[in-house]
Amino acid sequence: MEELDSKQLTVTIAGRPYPLKIKVNDEPVIRRIVKEVNEKVNKFQLAYPNREKQDCLAMALLAYAVDLHKTSSHPEPSSPELSDKLSRIQALLDEALD
C-alpha cells in the first residue's frame, strides 16, 4: 500500500534535475520549496553575477536554513526535527556541489 502513496518526481534546482521518490501528499509542499529555493538562487545570482552557480546555491540554501531555523517551533540546534531538515538541505547541497 505504501507504493500507492508514493510517486516519482523530478525537481530542478539551480538548473539541475533531481529525481525524488515522494509521498503523493508531499508534492505541493516540495514544489513550493523548490520554487522558493530557485528564487533565492536567482536573487543571489543577480546580486553576485561573478559568482558560480554552486556558490549562489550554497548561499540560498544557507539563507533558507536560517529562515527555517527562525520559524521553527523548536529552534534549538538539538531539535531532531530541525536537525533532520538541515541534514536534508546539506545533502542537497553536497549533491549539487559534486
Phi, psi and omega in degrees: 000334179298325179297328180290333181270359182239161179207162175272138178217134174251123178251153178245122178238123180053039175084001180245137179278142178228111178284134181231151169249118188232165170282139182306319181293340182275349186304312181299321180293316180297316179298320178295318180294318178300317178298315179298315180298315179297323177296319178294319178300315180298320178299316179293323178296322178288321181286328183231073186295341181270358180273150176288158181300323180297323178296317179294322177296315179298317180293321179295316180291327175295315178299319179296318179296321178296315177301316180298317180298318181293326184265355181293142177286344177233080187286358180292137179303338182278356179298124181299323180296314180294317179300319179296315180296317179294325177296320178294320177296317179297321179296317177298317179296314179301316181295321181291330183274349179286000000 
